[in-house]
């Protein structure tokens, strides 16, 4: 089966999910399927997704975090490629074609990313452009996504993709950042992307500690092989 699946982890995202889905459905080539992982929402997220009909499929789970929801999407995806987007972000036209083309041209690439700009609710995108090592900017080969293992939710649900992408690199899988802006990242009160918090800092500290543990384990294994 060819094509690409889209995975959207969503928690209480009824206010923004429709716009995210519209930006995905506008892509050419169109996705084979769009998996909205409803992570225990208490609002109308599920119905908002179901109102689009095929190819959107809603999978509901108990609330466990965006990493858990992303992992569930990876396990359910049917296509050989997976593109991911947060439920409050937007893809720009041409995002899918650009990234699919790059992966087709370079079989040794595990995942490709693009740059992003930020916007606030009701406002125009900011001028600043950032490297998008984010869920909303990624297209990855499905077999590699599953081989890397689960996307772990740190405390505060911040840094899950930082940890997962680090593990991908440590396993020797190559990633590439494209020069083009492919995503608009919504900044709104209450979202994980809005400002800094003690919970977010705890999440990133967890990521750093886990990376240090893996490095020490690799060093110990290498030392034992030399003995």
Backbone torsions as a table, in degrees:
resi	resn	phi	psi	omega
1	UNK	NA	128.3	-177.5
2	UNK	-101.1	-179.3	178.4
3	UNK	97.7	-164.4	-178.9
4	UNK	-139.4	147.3	173.5
5	UNK	-98.5	151.6	174.4
6	UNK	-116.2	130.8	179.3
7	UNK	-114.1	125.7	-179.7
8	UNK	-125.8	102.0	171.9
9	UNK	-72.0	134.8	-173.0
10	UNK	-142.0	126.2	174.1
11	UNK	-132.7	117.9	-179.5
12	UNK	48.0	51.3	-173.9
13	UNK	-111.4	21.4	-176.0
14	UNK	-57.8	-30.7	-175.8
15	UNK	-74.2	-22.8	-173.3
16	UNK	-122.7	-14.4	-172.2
17	UNK	-62.1	-39.9	-177.7
18	UNK	-59.0	-43.1	-179.9
19	UNK	-65.1	-40.1	177.3
20	UNK	-62.0	-45.7	179.6
21	UNK	-63.4	-40.3	178.9
22	UNK	-61.8	-38.1	179.6
23	UNK	-68.8	-30.4	176.5
24	UNK	-74.8	-45.7	-177.9
25	UNK	-66.3	-20.6	178.6
26	UNK	-79.5	-9.7	-177.5
27	UNK	-70.3	148.5	172.2
28	UNK	-131.5	124.0	2.6
29	UNK	-68.7	153.5	178.8
30	UNK	-73.5	152.4	177.7
31	UNK	-70.1	152.8	174.2
32	UNK	-66.3	-38.1	-178.3
33	UNK	-157.2	155.3	174.2
34	UNK	-125.1	116.8	-178.1
35	UNK	-103.2	109.4	174.3
36	UNK	-93.7	112.6	179.7
37	UNK	-93.0	100.3	-178.6
38	UNK	-78.1	104.8	-171.9
39	UNK	-87.1	60.5	176.6
40	UNK	70.4	34.9	-178.4
41	UNK	-62.3	149.4	175.8
42	UNK	-109.6	3.4	176.1
43	UNK	-107.6	-153.5	-173.3
44	UNK	-96.9	26.4	-177.1
45	UNK	-55.7	-48.3	-177.0
46	UNK	-60.2	-46.1	-179.9
47	UNK	-67.5	-35.1	177.5
48	UNK	-60.7	-40.1	179.2
49	UNK	-71.6	-45.1	-177.0
50	UNK	-64.7	-24.1	-178.5
51	UNK	-65.1	-17.3	179.9
52	UNK	-81.8	-17.3	-178.0
53	UNK	68.3	-162.5	179.0
54	UNK	-65.7	143.7	9.4
55	UNK	-93.4	19.2	-179.6
56	UNK	-78.4	131.7	175.8
57	UNK	-127.0	129.8	-178.9
58	UNK	-99.1	127.9	175.6
59	UNK	-120.5	117.3	-177.3
60	UNK	-99.9	140.6	174.6
61	UNK	-139.9	162.7	173.6
62	UNK	-62.9	148.8	-177.0
63	UNK	-59.6	120.9	-178.9
64	UNK	-138.0	-11.0	178.9
65	UNK	117.2	160.6	-177.2
66	UNK	-64.4	-32.2	177.6
67	UNK	-65.6	-46.2	177.6
68	UNK	-60.8	-42.0	180.0
69	UNK	-65.8	-38.8	177.3
70	UNK	-63.7	-43.8	178.5
71	UNK	-60.5	-41.3	177.9
72	UNK	-61.3	-41.1	177.6
73	UNK	-63.3	-41.5	177.1
74	UNK	-57.8	-41.7	-176.6
75	UNK	-71.3	-25.8	-176.6
76	UNK	-92.6	-17.0	-173.2
77	UNK	-63.8	140.9	-177.6
78	UNK	-102.8	-19.1	-175.1
79	UNK	-89.3	161.8	179.9
80	UNK	-75.2	-12.2	177.3
81	UNK	-126.8	148.0	177.5
82	UNK	-128.0	129.4	170.1
83	UNK	-110.5	142.1	-175.7
84	UNK	-123.6	149.9	177.1
85	UNK	-152.9	139.2	173.5
86	UNK	-73.7	153.3	-171.0
87	UNK	-72.1	-6.3	177.9
88	UNK	-114.4	9.9	179.7
89	UNK	-106.1	174.0	-178.0
90	UNK	-133.6	137.6	170.2
91	UNK	-88.1	142.9	173.9
92	UNK	-85.7	154.0	178.4
93	UNK	-55.5	138.6	178.1
94	UNK	89.3	-4.4	-177.5
95	UNK	-59.5	-50.7	-176.5
96	UNK	-63.9	-47.6	-177.8
97	UNK	-59.9	-41.8	-179.6
98	UNK	-61.4	-50.2	-175.1
99	UNK	-74.1	-37.4	176.7
100	UNK	-64.0	-39.7	178.8
101	UNK	-63.1	-40.4	-179.9
102	UNK	-66.9	-42.2	178.8
103	UNK	-66.5	-35.3	177.8
104	UNK	-67.8	-35.9	-177.9
105	UNK	-77.9	-22.8	-175.0
106	UNK	-130.4	85.0	-176.6
107	UNK	-60.4	-21.4	-179.3
108	UNK	-79.6	-6.2	178.3
109	UNK	-82.1	133.2	176.2
110	UNK	-84.3	-38.9	-174.9
111	UNK	-154.4	148.3	174.6
112	UNK	-124.2	150.7	-178.7
113	UNK	-132.0	165.3	174.6
114	UNK	-134.9	176.2	-178.6
115	UNK	-86.7	167.0	-179.1
116	UNK	-142.0	160.5	170.8
117	UNK	-123.4	155.5	-178.8
118	UNK	-102.3	151.8	172.4
119	UNK	-145.1	148.5	175.0
120	UNK	-96.5	156.5	-178.2
121	UNK	-50.2	121.8	177.5
122	UNK	79.9	1.7	-177.6
123	UNK	-112.5	171.5	178.0
124	UNK	-81.9	152.2	176.8
125	UNK	-58.6	141.9	176.4
126	UNK	-71.1	159.5	-177.0
127	UNK	-73.9	-29.5	-175.0
128	UNK	-64.0	140.4	178.6
129	UNK	-116.6	134.7	-176.4
130	UNK	-124.6	150.8	171.4
131	UNK	-66.3	128.6	-173.1
132	UNK	-96.4	69.6	172.1
133	UNK	-82.1	60.6	-171.6
134	UNK	-130.7	161.0	174.8
135	UNK	-56.8	-41.6	-173.6
136	UNK	-73.2	-7.3	-177.2
137	UNK	-114.0	7.6	-168.7
138	UNK	-108.6	141.1	161.2
139	UNK	-128.0	130.9	-171.4
140	UNK	-134.8	152.1	174.4
141	UNK	-72.1	133.5	-172.9
142	UNK	-61.1	-42.7	-178.0
143	UNK	-64.0	-36.0	178.9
144	UNK	-73.0	-40.6	177.7
145	UNK	-55.9	-42.4	180.0
146	UNK	-72.3	-35.5	-178.7
147	UNK	-67.7	-33.2	179.8
148	UNK	-64.0	-30.8	178.3
149	UNK	103.7	-174.5	-173.3
150	UNK	-65.8	149.7	170.1
151	UNK	-82.2	112.0	-172.3
152	UNK	-85.7	133.7	177.9
153	UNK	-87.8	109.3	176.6
154	UNK	-72.9	170.9	172.9
155	UNK	-55.6	135.9	-179.0
156	UNK	79.4	-0.4	178.2
157	UNK	58.5	27.6	177.2
158	UNK	-116.0	135.7	177.0
159	UNK	96.0	7.6	-177.1
160	UNK	-62.2	-42.3	-179.5
161	UNK	-75.6	-29.5	175.3
162	UNK	-59.3	-46.8	179.2
163	UNK	-64.8	-45.9	-175.6
164	UNK	-66.2	-41.9	179.4
165	UNK	-68.6	-34.3	175.2
166	UNK	-63.0	-42.1	178.0
167	UNK	-65.0	-35.3	176.6
168	UNK	-62.8	-46.0	179.9
169	UNK	-63.5	-42.4	-179.0
170	UNK	-62.5	-27.7	178.0
171	UNK	-81.6	-0.8	176.1
172	UNK	90.6	12.0	-179.7
173	UNK	-89.1	130.6	-172.8
174	UNK	-86.0	135.9	177.7
175	UNK	-119.0	152.9	-179.9
176	UNK	-139.2	136.9	175.5
177	UNK	-99.8	118.1	178.1
178	UNK	-79.7	160.3	-175.4
179	UNK	-80.0	-20.0	-172.8
180	UNK	-81.7	148.8	171.3
181	UNK	-79.8	123.1	-175.1
182	UNK	-119.3	-13.3	-171.2
183	UNK	-140.2	145.7	167.6
184	UNK	-108.2	125.5	-176.9
185	UNK	-101.9	119.4	-177.3
186	UNK	-79.2	131.2	176.8
187	UNK	-112.4	113.8	-178.9
188	UNK	-144.9	150.2	179.5
189	UNK	-55.6	135.1	178.5
190	UNK	93.6	-14.0	179.3
191	UNK	-85.3	161.5	-179.9
192	UNK	-67.8	-20.6	-178.3
193	UNK	-88.8	0.0	-174.0
194	UNK	-93.7	103.2	173.3
195	UNK	67.1	-171.1	180.0
196	UNK	-110.6	152.4	177.2
197	UNK	-148.5	164.7	177.2
198	UNK	-62.6	-35.7	179.0
199	UNK	-64.7	-42.1	179.0
200	UNK	-65.4	-41.9	179.0
201	UNK	-62.7	-37.0	176.7
202	UNK	-63.9	-37.3	178.5
203	UNK	-64.0	-46.6	-179.8
204	UNK	-68.5	-32.9	175.3
205	UNK	-64.2	-39.9	176.0
206	UNK	-59.2	-43.4	-179.6
207	UNK	-61.3	-43.9	179.8
208	UNK	-63.2	-44.1	-179.7
209	UNK	-63.4	-41.4	179.2
210	UNK	-65.1	-37.8	177.5
211	UNK	-64.7	-39.4	178.3
212	UNK	-65.5	-38.9	178.0
213	UNK	-62.7	-43.2	-179.8
214	UNK	-66.4	-38.2	179.0
215	UNK	-64.9	-43.2	178.8
216	UNK	-64.0	-38.0	178.7
217	UNK	-65.0	-40.7	178.3
218	UNK	-65.2	-41.5	179.7
219	UNK	-64.7	-39.7	178.7
220	UNK	-65.9	-40.3	179.4
221	UNK	-65.8	-39.8	178.9
222	UNK	-66.3	-39.5	179.3
223	UNK	-64.8	-40.9	-179.7
224	UNK	-65.6	-33.2	178.8
225	UNK	-69.3	-28.7	-178.6
226	UNK	-80.4	-18.5	-177.8
227	UNK	-76.3	NA	NA
